[in-house]
Amino acid sequence: MGKLSEYSINDWRQIKREAEELLSKCKNTLQKVPSLIIIDDSEFTRIFKISRRTSARWRELNIVGYSKINGNIYYTMQDVIDLYYDNYEKPRQIINNLKNK
């Protein structure tokens, strides 16, 4: 690889295109595999609109999976999705019957 000044504007444009394509592929992969997306406790509390104390309580009660690294709490998006679906309540049959009439 030569000096940076040896690259033409077209070389730089090609490098930019390739970097954007790679970034796009990475984003698509992350969206398909939620276990690869890591969020911290502040993002977790913002998603669920809860306090830090509530998130700590959920961890203490084993309601949500997490990792603790150097005193910082991290969750995967899979933890968030699992928590959501574990607490998902299906619509009641009576309401569905009323909607279908």
FENHU-V86096 format. One line per field, one symbol per residue. psi: psi as a letter, one per 20 degrees, with the letter a starting at -180 (. if undefined). burial: # if it has 9 or more other C-alpha atoms within 8 Angstrom, else .. Layout:
psi = ???
burial = ???
This chain:
psi = paqhiiprhhghggggghghggggggggghhinhiippqrhhhghggilrrhhghgghghjkhqqrqookiqpqqqhhgggggghhjppqqqhgghghhi.
burial = ......#....#.................#...##.#####..##......#..#..##....#.#......########..#............#.....
